[in-house]
Amino acid sequence: MENLFYDRKMTRIFDLKGSMRNRYAQATGDSGEVLLDENMVEFIYESPLFVREHAKKLLRASLWNDTLFLSKQNVMDYSLMIGIDENKKELVVGIIGKPTCMEFLWGLANK
C-alpha cells in the first residue's frame, strides 16, 4: 500500500473485498485509517463519486486484466484499494494482495 499512495495525501482510504459481511470499520478520523466496504457505500451515498466515461472504461479494463492475472496465478485473497484525495479531486485505485500459504502450496503441487 505504501507504493500505491506514495507521495500523495489521501483523505480517505478504503480496502474493498466485494462483501458487506463484517466489512465495516468504526471511523476514528485518524490520518491514514483504512475503512472497509460498508464504509465506502456509506461515503458514496453522502458524497457520490463522479468519474468521466473514458476514465471509467480504463479503470474497468485495468481491473479486468488485473483480476484475470491474479486468477490465473490462483491468488484468491486480494483487495481493491481506493484512495480519495478530496483536495485534488483525485481517485487512486489499485489491487493489492499476497498469496496465502494454501495458494502457494497449491501452485507448487500443480506445476
N, C-alpha and C positions, 0 to 999 in steps of 0.2 A: 504494500500500500504506500510505502514511502516514495517509490518512484512514480506512482500514478499521480500523486498530488505534490510532487517536488516543486518547490519554489512557487507555490500557489497558496492563497489564503481562502480556504474553503469555509464557508459559514455554516454549511450543513453537510454531513456525510451519512450515506445510507448503505447498508450491507444487505442486499436483496437476495433471497433464495427462491422466491416464487411461491411462498407458502404464507398463509395467515395464521397457522397454528404455532402458538408460543413465539411469535415474531414481533413482540412489542417491547421496547425498552423505555423505561421511565427517563424522560429527558431531564438532564441536570443543568443544561446550559453551559457546561464546561467546553472550553476550546478543544476541538478535535474529537469530541464524543461521537460515537458511531451509533446511529439509530437503525431500526430494522423495518421490515416490510409494512407492518401496520402503521408505523410512524410515517412512512412515505405516503401511504394512502391518506392519512390524516392531513399531512402537509399539502398535498396537491389538491385536496378538497378546499382548503383555505386559500391556497396560492397556486393556481394552475400553472403548469409549465408549458410555455409555448415554444415549439420547435418548428423551424421552417421545413417545408416539404423536402427540399434537397438534403438537408441535414438528417431528417428522419429516414430517408432512403439509405443514406450512407451508414447510419447507425444500425438499421435493420440488417443490412448486408454484412456489416462487420460482426454483429452478434451471431448471425447465422454461421458465418465462416469459423468464428472462434469456437462456438459450441460444437460444430461438426468436428473440428480438430480434436477437441477435448474428448468427444465421444469416441472417436477412432483410437484415442490413446487409453480408452477405458477409465478416464478420470470422471468421477461422479460427484465429487464434493468441491464445488466452486461457487463463487458468489459474483453477482453483478454489483460492483461498487459505483456509487454515484456521488459525486461531489458537486455542491452548488456554491458558486461564488455570487452572492446576491449583489455585491457592489459592481462587479464587472459584467453581470448578467451572463455568466458562463456556466455551462454544464460539462463536467468532466466524467467520462464513463469508461470503465474497464472491467475485465473479468479477471478475478484473482482466484487462486486455489492451489492446493498442493495434493499430490497423490497420497491417499491413505495407505497404510501398511497392507490392507487387504487388496487394494488395487495394484500395488507394486507386486505382491506375490502372484496375483492372477496373471499379470503381464509376464512374469518370469515363467510361469507354468505353461503359457500358451505361445512360447517362441519356438 
